[in-house]
Amino acid sequence: MAYKVIFSRQALKDLQKLKQAGLGRQAKEITEILMKNPYQTPPRFEKLLGDLRDYFSRRINVQHRYIYRIVPNDSGSRDKNGAVYWRGTCASDVDAL
């Protein structure tokens, strides 16, 4: 696996809520895709705009999205391709950005 997924504090809180809502499996599947290749399609991803312009999103379901950013490898990192930083999930109000 070429990418490392880094979870923000908010993402860890969101993950617990997703598990309680029965969406933990979908979030895990997206995480595994991002670890292999964050640019892989399907599932489709979107580049976000505005304050979140450095981030991408993938739908977990109609209401929730997985919000993440891809961080390139720095010279001191052992990861070949860099990291994926999971900011957290949010409801579909991202469509307003």
C-alpha positions in Angstrom: 0.0 0.0 0.0 1.6 3.2 -1.1 -0.3 5.9 0.8 -0.7 6.4 4.5 -4.0 7.6 5.8 -3.8 10.1 8.7 -7.0 10.7 10.7 -7.7 14.1 12.2 -9.3 14.2 15.7 -12.6 15.1 14.1 -12.3 12.2 11.6 -11.9 9.8 14.6 -15.0 11.2 16.2 -16.9 10.9 12.9 -15.8 7.4 12.4 -17.4 6.4 15.7 -20.6 8.1 14.6 -20.5 6.3 11.2 -20.1 3.0 12.9 -23.1 3.7 15.1 -25.1 4.6 12.0 -24.1 1.4 10.2 -21.7 3.1 7.8 -18.4 1.9 9.1 -18.0 -0.7 6.4 -18.4 2.0 3.6 -15.9 4.3 5.3 -13.4 1.4 5.6 -13.8 0.6 1.9 -13.1 4.2 1.0 -10.1 4.2 3.3 -8.7 1.1 1.7 -9.1 2.6 -1.8 -7.3 5.8 -0.7 -4.4 3.7 0.7 -3.9 2.1 -2.6 -4.6 5.1 -4.9 -6.4 8.2 -3.9 -7.1 9.1 -7.5 -8.8 5.8 -8.3 -12.2 5.8 -9.9 -14.7 4.4 -9.3 -15.9 5.4 -6.9 -16.0 8.9 -8.2 -14.4 11.7 -6.3 -14.8 15.5 -6.4 -12.3 18.3 -6.0 -13.8 20.8 -3.5 -13.9 24.6 -3.9 -13.7 27.6 -1.6 -12.2 27.1 1.9 -11.8 23.4 1.1 -10.1 23.9 -2.2 -7.2 21.6 -1.2 -9.6 18.8 -0.4 -11.4 16.0 -2.2 -14.6 14.2 -1.3 -16.2 10.8 -1.9 -19.7 9.9 -1.0 -20.3 7.5 1.8 -24.0 7.7 1.1 -26.5 10.4 0.0 -26.1 12.4 3.2 -22.4 11.9 4.2 -19.1 12.5 2.4 -15.6 11.4 3.2 -13.5 14.7 3.0 -9.7 14.2 2.5 -6.6 15.9 1.2 -3.6 14.3 -0.5 -0.2 15.3 1.0 2.8 14.7 -1.2 5.8 12.8 0.1 8.4 14.9 1.9 12.0 13.9 1.7 12.1 12.6 5.2 9.1 10.3 4.9 9.4 6.5 4.3 6.1 6.5 2.4 6.7 6.3 -1.3 3.8 8.5 -2.5 2.8 10.6 0.5 -0.2 10.6 2.7 -3.9 11.0 2.7 -5.2 13.3 5.4 -8.8 12.5 6.4 -10.3 15.7 7.7 -13.6 14.1 8.6 -17.1 13.6 7.2 -19.8 16.1 6.6 -23.3 16.2 5.5 -24.3 17.1 2.0 -24.0 20.8 2.7 -20.7 20.6 0.9 -22.7 21.0 -2.3 -23.2 24.6 -1.4 -19.4 25.3 -1.7 
